[in-house]
């Protein structure tokens, strides 16, 4: 690995970690969403700092080219991020549907009460003085 590619890989990994930490600090990203990005950043940093470890891991797993292992791990992490996001989206959709149903039921109850109150209202007699509702 050339010095330029070594420097680029370490700088990229550090940039990923800095961005994730900054998003967490600004509350633009929650901790449970950041875990996979932190894992990706740490793995990229380790691969950048110790390229021989990447070659060793690729050899252990039977991968001929270490870069292919990087691509595979990257795709696996992105798959896990998508799976987590889809799971949370499904949960939020269920909660939104439940809330919409509850609002509809509350609206029906309010309308029924209003109808009952309006049917029970007693009309003031014609000779009664007007009420002073200020």
Helices and strands as residue ranges (DSSP letters): H 3-25, H 31-49, H 51-61, H 66-120
